């Protein structure tokens, strides 16, 4: 424990020195760091998907620096410092885990999550369960959080089969909108409903839809790059190949996975 505390103390000391002496670090603000933090978060996410523990360690360090950086800037503004940040999360964890630090009984992880949302609602005095969902979240992540929060207060399907029926219903409505050449707005509406239903189903089968889609993105990129390399070796531009020719190399790439 002492070694860990010493490492954290050293980071704080380095941050103080950088802020005092480095031209780049001196000019940074809460706003200027924001996009860099988002980038670092995505880099950590990528490392996790790749199961690259060495890279995860590196990206966690980068994010830790940002947390210390924000706290340092805020302390200069007289708003709060790193101690306030840590004390705040300590208090939050104790308050939101009454089954550990109190006498509340829970039977599984779902009850823990549901209690968390109920306590959070009381803490913030929100008038809506959904008030805590950031508007700036990517749409897929936001949909997932909306559904989780609604579920936390009992507004949810009972069985995954019911959700699957909803997916099929929304798929039919989208097909109908396309076949009958409804307006662009109507087709967009039906597609949104279908995606929302699929994300809901993913939650019921305990698959993170964001991770699932990202893995499919990476799979497609790998296969397409294999196809491009095959075309280069043939000395034939990709746009001059037939779909049948492309499928040969696409299937080769699939077999290699």
C-alpha positions as CSV (number, residue, x, y, z in Angstrom):
1,X,0.0,0.0,0.0
2,X,2.8,2.4,0.9
3,X,4.4,1.9,-2.5
4,X,1.1,2.7,-4.2
5,X,0.6,5.8,-2.2
6,X,4.2,6.9,-2.9
7,X,3.6,6.5,-6.7
8,X,0.5,8.6,-6.5
9,X,2.2,11.3,-4.5
10,X,5.0,11.4,-7.1
11,X,2.4,11.9,-9.9
12,X,0.9,14.8,-8.0
13,X,4.4,16.4,-7.5
14,X,5.2,16.0,-11.2
15,X,1.8,17.6,-12.2
16,X,2.6,20.6,-9.9
17,X,6.0,21.0,-11.6
18,X,4.7,20.6,-15.1
19,X,2.0,23.1,-14.4
20,X,4.5,25.6,-13.1
21,X,7.3,25.2,-15.7
22,X,6.1,23.5,-19.0
23,X,4.7,26.0,-21.6
24,X,2.2,23.5,-23.0
25,X,1.0,22.2,-19.6
26,X,0.6,25.8,-18.3
27,X,-1.7,26.9,-21.0
28,X,-4.2,23.9,-20.7
29,X,-7.7,24.4,-19.5
30,X,-10.6,22.2,-18.5
31,X,-12.0,22.7,-22.0
32,X,-8.8,22.1,-23.9
33,X,-8.2,18.8,-22.2
34,X,-11.8,17.5,-22.9
35,X,-11.2,16.2,-26.4
36,X,-7.9,14.7,-25.4
37,X,-9.6,12.8,-22.6
38,X,-12.3,11.5,-24.9
39,X,-9.5,10.3,-27.3
40,X,-7.6,8.6,-24.4
41,X,-10.9,6.9,-23.3
42,X,-11.4,5.4,-26.8
43,X,-7.8,4.2,-26.8
44,X,-8.3,2.4,-23.5
45,X,-11.5,0.9,-24.9
46,X,-9.6,-0.4,-27.9
47,X,-6.9,-1.9,-25.8
48,X,-9.5,-3.7,-23.7
49,X,-11.2,-5.1,-26.8
50,X,-7.8,-6.3,-28.0
51,X,-7.1,-7.8,-24.5
52,X,-3.7,-6.1,-24.6
53,X,-2.8,-5.8,-20.9
54,X,0.4,-3.9,-21.5
55,X,-1.5,-1.3,-23.6
56,X,-4.3,-1.2,-21.0
57,X,-1.8,-0.3,-18.3
58,X,-0.4,2.5,-20.5
59,X,-3.8,3.9,-21.4
60,X,-4.9,3.8,-17.7
61,X,-1.8,5.9,-16.9
62,X,-2.8,8.4,-19.5
63,X,-6.3,8.7,-18.1
64,X,-4.9,9.0,-14.6
65,X,-2.8,11.9,-15.7
66,X,-5.9,13.6,-17.1
67,X,-7.8,13.1,-13.8
68,X,-4.9,14.7,-11.8
69,X,-4.6,17.4,-14.5
70,X,-8.3,18.4,-14.2
71,X,-8.0,18.5,-10.4
72,X,-4.9,20.6,-10.5
73,X,-6.6,23.2,-12.7
74,X,-9.7,23.2,-10.5
75,X,-7.5,23.8,-7.4
76,X,-6.0,26.8,-9.1
77,X,-9.5,28.1,-9.7
78,X,-10.3,27.6,-6.0
79,X,-13.0,25.1,-6.9
80,X,-11.7,21.8,-5.6
81,X,-8.6,19.6,-5.5
82,X,-7.7,16.0,-5.8
83,X,-8.5,15.3,-2.2
84,X,-12.1,16.6,-2.7
85,X,-12.4,14.4,-5.8
86,X,-11.3,11.3,-3.9
87,X,-13.4,12.0,-0.8
88,X,-16.5,12.6,-3.1
89,X,-16.1,9.1,-4.7
90,X,-15.4,7.5,-1.3
91,X,-18.6,8.9,0.1
92,X,-20.6,7.9,-3.0
93,X,-19.3,4.3,-2.9
94,X,-20.2,3.9,0.7
95,X,-23.6,5.5,0.3
96,X,-24.5,3.5,-2.8
97,X,-23.4,0.1,-1.3
98,X,-25.7,-0.2,1.7
99,X,-25.5,-4.0,1.3
100,X,-21.8,-3.7,2.1
101,X,-21.6,-0.8,4.5
102,X,-25.1,-1.0,5.9
103,X,-27.8,-3.6,6.6
104,X,-29.5,-3.8,3.2
105,X,-29.8,-7.4,1.8
106,X,-29.5,-8.2,-1.9
107,X,-29.6,-11.5,-3.8
108,X,-27.8,-10.7,-7.0
109,X,-25.9,-8.1,-9.1
110,X,-29.2,-6.8,-10.6
111,X,-30.6,-5.8,-7.2
112,X,-27.3,-4.0,-6.5
113,X,-27.6,-2.1,-9.8
114,X,-31.3,-1.3,-9.1
115,X,-30.5,0.0,-5.6
116,X,-27.7,2.1,-7.1
117,X,-30.1,3.8,-9.4
118,X,-32.7,4.4,-6.7
119,X,-30.2,5.9,-4.3
120,X,-28.7,8.0,-7.1
121,X,-32.2,9.4,-7.9
122,X,-32.7,10.4,-4.2
123,X,-29.2,12.0,-4.0
124,X,-29.6,14.2,-7.0
125,X,-33.2,15.1,-6.4
126,X,-33.9,14.4,-10.1
127,X,-37.5,14.5,-11.2
128,X,-36.8,11.9,-13.9
129,X,-35.0,8.6,-13.7
130,X,-33.5,9.5,-17.1
131,X,-32.1,12.8,-16.0
132,X,-28.7,11.2,-15.2
133,X,-28.2,10.1,-18.8
134,X,-25.7,12.6,-20.5
135,X,-27.1,14.1,-23.7
136,X,-23.7,14.0,-25.3
137,X,-23.4,10.2,-25.1
138,X,-23.2,8.3,-28.4
139,X,-26.7,7.2,-29.4
140,X,-26.1,3.4,-28.9
141,X,-24.5,3.9,-25.5
142,X,-27.3,6.3,-24.6
143,X,-30.0,3.9,-25.6
144,X,-28.4,1.2,-23.4
145,X,-28.2,3.5,-20.4
146,X,-31.8,4.7,-20.9
147,X,-33.0,1.1,-20.9
148,X,-30.9,0.1,-17.8
149,X,-32.3,3.1,-15.8
150,X,-35.9,2.4,-16.8
151,X,-35.3,-1.3,-15.8
152,X,-34.0,-0.2,-12.4
153,X,-37.4,1.2,-11.4
154,X,-39.3,-1.8,-12.8
155,X,-40.2,-0.6,-16.3
156,X,-39.0,-3.5,-18.3
157,X,-39.9,-6.7,-20.1
158,X,-40.2,-9.9,-18.1
159,X,-38.6,-12.3,-20.6
160,X,-36.1,-12.1,-23.4
161,X,-38.7,-13.8,-25.7
162,X,-40.9,-10.8,-25.3
163,X,-38.1,-8.5,-26.4
164,X,-37.3,-10.7,-29.4
165,X,-41.0,-10.5,-30.5
166,X,-40.6,-6.7,-30.3
167,X,-37.6,-6.9,-32.5
168,X,-39.5,-8.9,-35.1
169,X,-42.4,-6.5,-34.9
170,X,-40.2,-3.5,-35.5
171,X,-38.4,-5.3,-38.3
172,X,-41.8,-5.9,-40.0
173,X,-42.8,-2.2,-39.6
174,X,-39.5,-1.0,-41.1
175,X,-39.9,-3.4,-44.1
176,X,-43.5,-2.2,-44.6
177,X,-42.3,1.5,-44.5
178,X,-39.6,0.7,-47.2
179,X,-41.9,-1.5,-49.4
180,X,-44.7,1.1,-49.3
181,X,-42.2,3.9,-50.0
182,X,-43.1,5.9,-46.9
183,X,-41.4,9.2,-46.2
184,X,-37.7,9.4,-45.3
185,X,-38.8,10.6,-41.8
186,X,-41.1,7.6,-41.3
187,X,-38.3,5.1,-42.5
188,X,-35.9,6.8,-40.1
189,X,-38.4,6.5,-37.3
190,X,-38.9,2.8,-37.9
191,X,-35.2,2.1,-38.2
192,X,-34.6,3.9,-34.9
193,X,-37.3,1.8,-33.2
194,X,-35.7,-1.4,-34.6
195,X,-32.2,-0.5,-33.4
196,X,-33.5,0.5,-30.0
197,X,-35.3,-2.9,-29.7
198,X,-32.1,-4.8,-30.8
199,X,-30.1,-2.9,-28.1
200,X,-32.8,-3.9,-25.6
201,X,-32.5,-7.5,-26.6
202,X,-28.8,-7.4,-26.3
203,X,-29.2,-6.3,-22.7
204,X,-31.4,-9.3,-22.0
205,X,-28.9,-11.8,-23.5
206,X,-26.1,-9.9,-21.6
207,X,-24.2,-8.8,-24.7
208,X,-22.9,-5.2,-24.8
209,X,-24.1,-3.9,-28.1
210,X,-21.3,-1.3,-28.4
211,X,-18.7,-4.0,-28.0
212,X,-20.5,-6.4,-30.3
213,X,-20.7,-3.8,-33.1
214,X,-17.1,-2.7,-32.6
215,X,-15.9,-6.3,-32.9
216,X,-17.9,-6.7,-36.1
217,X,-16.3,-3.4,-37.4
218,X,-12.8,-4.8,-36.7
219,X,-13.7,-8.1,-38.3
220,X,-14.9,-6.4,-41.5
221,X,-11.8,-4.2,-41.6
222,X,-9.6,-7.3,-41.3
223,X,-11.4,-9.1,-44.1
224,X,-11.5,-6.1,-46.4
225,X,-7.8,-5.4,-46.0
226,X,-7.1,-9.1,-46.9
227,X,-9.3,-8.6,-50.0
228,X,-7.4,-5.4,-50.9
229,X,-4.0,-7.2,-50.5
230,X,-5.2,-10.1,-52.6
231,X,-6.2,-7.6,-55.4
232,X,-2.8,-6.0,-55.2
233,X,-1.1,-9.3,-55.6
234,X,-3.2,-10.1,-58.7
235,X,-2.3,-6.7,-60.1
236,X,-6.0,-6.0,-60.5
237,X,-7.8,-2.9,-59.1
238,X,-10.4,-3.8,-56.6
239,X,-13.2,-1.9,-58.5
240,X,-12.5,-4.1,-61.5
241,X,-13.1,-7.4,-59.7
242,X,-16.5,-9.0,-59.8
243,X,-18.4,-9.7,-56.5
244,X,-17.8,-13.5,-57.1
245,X,-14.0,-12.9,-57.3
246,X,-14.2,-10.8,-54.2
247,X,-16.2,-13.4,-52.3
248,X,-13.4,-16.0,-52.9
249,X,-10.9,-13.9,-50.9
250,X,-13.5,-12.7,-48.4
251,X,-14.2,-16.3,-47.5
252,X,-10.5,-17.0,-47.3
253,X,-10.2,-14.2,-44.8
254,X,-13.1,-15.7,-42.8
255,X,-11.4,-19.1,-42.6
256,X,-8.3,-17.5,-41.2
257,X,-10.1,-16.0,-38.2
